[in-house]
């Protein structure tokens, strides 16, 4: 239980107290009317006016409830019980004095109302019950506020942890991709393809500039993600030339769906690494995005040579890129998302399925 008194609000105490005592007045109103049978309604109103005293005492009792927050249970409970008994006895005493004053100064018929021990004993018991309920409601209000605050703090902590995880996974791609790109530039220089190396360096600089502007936990429209992927493929096309063929298709409704930034690029990089780089003939990388039963399906496929078929990685060991994408999907969408990867019909196919998310209209 949180010990902060900031969760014990006066506004909650006032609302709860007024509602409780008005309910008690409603319950006892028939008895009050019967007690003043034959008198004018003035007597009933004067008798009901004592509810204001009870509300005032209850709000004073709230101070004791608030003061004991944070104390051990075995100390807090007796102190609050003592407060309930004190204000119940005080209210009973005030009723007796009030009744005597009204009988002697305002309404003579009040002298017929019993003033014996039995009446005030029952009155005392009733006040103990109502003040006890009031004290419990004070604690319920406090516990509810504290629980809401604790849940909010937990949610904020979980969100911060998720964002940190997404950031770590997203930034893991940068050195991985950069390492491969620099190796490619180095290979171009070694083979004296200096113009190609220069062009690839310029495109790499442009691509990295775009990647740095993307927030790790941000969802972006799929058409923007595919534009970034095309930038990456333009870098690789400098290295592989005619050996790299690209076919990108995105249905109109799918292009507006939101996806985590740099979700597709690692899959395409995997296709380049295990398909284009290992083949001496032209290899087509096909990207297809469409809606399937309300979910967004994105597939990245590349042709494979027959001699490379037995060397392809499976879904569980397809490399850092696919593992990274799988972890990011789990962090953002949980079990609602899936990623499958493996050879199919002479191609290696990686398919993402995620819930459709769109911008609010």
HELIX and SHEET records of a PDB file:
HELIX    1   1 UNK A    5  UNK A    7  5                                   3    
HELIX    2   2 UNK A   10  UNK A   35  1                                  26    
HELIX    3   3 UNK A   41  UNK A   48  1                                   8    
HELIX    4   4 UNK A   50  UNK A   67  1                                  18    
HELIX    5   5 UNK A   73  UNK A  105  1                                  33    
HELIX    6   6 UNK A  108  UNK A  112  5                                   5    
HELIX    7   7 UNK A  117  UNK A  190  1                                  74    
HELIX    8   8 UNK A  194  UNK A  212  1                                  19    
HELIX    9   9 UNK A  222  UNK A  240  1                                  19    
HELIX   10  10 UNK A  241  UNK A  243  5                                   3    
HELIX   11  11 UNK A  252  UNK A  255  1                                   4    
HELIX   12  12 UNK A  265  UNK A  271  1                                   7    
HELIX   13  13 UNK A  272  UNK A  276  3                                   5    
HELIX   14  14 UNK A  306  UNK A  311  5                                   6    
HELIX   15  15 UNK A  315  UNK A  317  5                                   3    
HELIX   16  16 UNK A  320  UNK A  333  1                                  14    
HELIX   17  17 UNK A  334  UNK A  336  5                                   3    
SHEET    1   A 2 UNK A 219  UNK A 221  0                                        
SHEET    2   A 2 UNK A 258  UNK A 260 -1                                        
SHEET    1   B 5 UNK A 244  UNK A 250  0                                        
SHEET    2   B 5 UNK A 283  UNK A 292  1                                        
SHEET    3   B 5 UNK A 295  UNK A 303 -1                                        
SHEET    4   B 5 UNK A 347  UNK A 355 -1                                        
SHEET    5   B 5 UNK A 338  UNK A 344 -1                                        
END                                                                             
